[in-house]
Amino acid sequence: MAAKRDYYEVLGVARDSDARTIKTAYRKLAMKFHPDRNPGDHEAEERFKEAAEAYEVLSDDNKRAIYDRAGHDGLRSGGYNPNFTDFGDIFSHFGDIFAEFFGGGGFGGGGGFGGRPRPTAGADLRYDLEISLEEAHSGTSKKIEISRALGCDSCSGTGAKGGEMAACAVCQGRGQVVQGRGGFMIATTCRACRGMGQIPRNPCEKCGGRGQLEQKKTLDVRVPPGVDTGVRLRLQGEGDAGTYGGPPGDLYVFVAVAQHEMFVRNEADLHCELAVSYGMACLGGEALVPKLGGGEVEVAVPAGMQPGDTVRIQGVGMPRLGNRGVGDMVVHLTIQVPQSVDPAQKEALEALEEVLPMDPEFSARGPDRRETKKRRKKGGGGLFDRIRDALEGD
């Protein structure tokens, strides 16, 4: 039988170390050699047991005094044989120590080794809100209704009638259950008490022991000017209630801006289409285009414009979030071609054709292959469709 090592040597502390130093040293060794962190490592298992044995003696003033005077023989002659052969013995004996060491979390993702339940923050909630482009332009206020969990006022959120709790019978109040797996012991969260170590002595009749009640609430959500799809608005403290004194969660409102029948948005710029007559295309002129939110803006059409030309009007687009200015309106020009003409119009057009014949350079050009490919892909050749396709990254 191998001789036992000196307990002070095992923990790596001096013989005159105080209780706090001894506990800290044991903590480091327990974390380093814990079987959950060293599966299948028999040497680590023995070091874990050896450290627990040393701490069992040196953390007890009477046993430590005997050991300091007479060593291992003195302990045996006094009827004490500190020899942990089972991990379950260690977890059972030092359950409170492990809870202190590992912050109530233990190993295996549990909620701790009992004691007073720890405050837990409430869950965050999500609400999806769709608004119009006009509302995104001017800003708006929306009333929304949410469903959230609030602490039960009858049991103060404990789930227990009169707030009276009892130790969990399954884990004996430790919050974790020790089980044997593969030749060593693993501590897992107690399902009966969800790692709290306590259960209601008598469940609250109002909430059924859950500690929370479902509540409908109407909120006013202020949507600032310039929001776009994907913007997230945070309403602090409007999520689910916390438990055991924990803070409530937050409500996150995710904004989606609906498509508009006239304007296509690209960040802070607004794109629209303006069809002009043959005469205005040749001679130029002024045209009015509706503005988002009401009113009209004057567009100067240059003489000799070609379909697809654009006119940019500064400061008539979408406001940028955070009062960082306003985008532009980009007007895409096209020519309005009548589908039918009367005899007088036909005669006038034929006369115009005589004095303004087609430039041979233009008539000899083939079609734009990229434009043809886009029409096949998107299924439409309208200018407004092409604006939208371009902004969507075709």
C-alpha angles and dihedrals in degrees: 000000000000117000116253117250122239108274093226089052091049092056093037096234135127120258092247094052117135125237094263093054091049092050092049091050091050091049092057093048094045091053093045098048101030109138093233089062095043107040112187094004104129093184090056089049091055092047089050091052092044092053091048090051092050092048092048089060102036095046091058113075095210096046091044091052091052091047093049091053102040109007123215093336091056091055093049093047088051090057097255120123110176102199120142110198098165130053089217089064090054095048091045094047097044101031092125091047092053090049090054094043098048100038096252090301100097117181124307096043097284131153097247142275098294125269123121112346111254122239111260126197118239122251121269117242132214130215124183114215125188119200135175124256088248090056091048088051098051101025122241146203119237131192113221132179120219135181115223141163118254129186113267109254092205096062099020089244096300096109089227126114106250089001091277113151131189133201113268109257093208097059098019090241096304097111092227137074121217115220133178115241127168096345098312138071126259126191115219132182114274108246094201094064098018090240095304096110089221136081131186111275087214119009117243110257094215099055099021092240095302094110091222139078130206114245134186114219134181116217135186111230117197111211111198122221115270100032117151135194110294097030111138121212117199123213104191117222096007096109129088118315119259123243128241092008097317119146121263121257125247133254117233117200112202112204125215119185115212121230116264126228094227111020131059114202125219108179103296096345125092119210124200140162128245121191115202133187126258090255096052091045089056101036102027125226147160127294134179123234124189116249123224108260096023141308130059137266126213117240121201107218109205119228113258094022119172128216108272096030114134136215118203119210111193123225097014098099133082122315114248118238115262096030092285096148134272132286128231138260113239112201116201111207126217135164121250109230115197114232093214136015134199122235094266092050091047091053091049093049092049089052090049090051089055094055097034107040121179115274106249090221091062097041092053095054120105124228122286102262093205091053091048091051091049092052092052092048099045098034095229138078102193117127092236090054090050091052091053093044092051093050091048090059105257 
